[in-house]
Amino acid sequence: MRIKKAPSIAWRKIEGRAFVIEAATSTLHELNEPGTFLWEMINKGTDIEEMVKRTVREYSICDRTARKDIMNFVDRLSKAGMIENKRQ
């Protein structure tokens, strides 16, 4: 499954943190370092499996923990309308 940011979402990375703006609600979200790491992959349309692999390498955590954390993050973004899920 690939994750992509919704077309109505704008973002910028400033001093290592992603700032994501929901145009419809004018809501600004500031992401922490792991959130920014994941958001950059989402912006590129990276699939979940690759996100898990890269997260395991980057943060030296187990596959299970990475997958759980990523799925929670993706779920929150999806509920906020910030991303689109693309099945492949």
C-alpha positions, 0 to 999 in steps of 0.5 A, a space after each residue: 500500500 502506498 501513502 501519498 499526501 492529499 493534494 490540498 496539503 502544503 508543507 515545508 521543512 524548516 530546521 529539520 521539522 516538517 510544517 504541514 498545512 491543511 488548506 481547508 481548515 487552515 490548520 498548521 501541524 508541526 511534526 517532530 523528527 520521526 514524523 518528519 522522517 515519515 512525512 518525507 517518505 509519504 510525500 514521495 509516495 513510498 509504500 508501507 513496507 519500504 517505510 518500515 525498512 527505512 524506519 528500522 534502519 534509521 531508528 534501530 527499532 524492531 520491525 514490529 514496533 516500526 510497523 505499529 508506529 507507522 500504522 498509527 501515524 498513517 491512521 491519524 493522518 488519514 483521519 485528518 484528511 492529510 493523506 490518501 491510501 493507494 492500494 497496489 
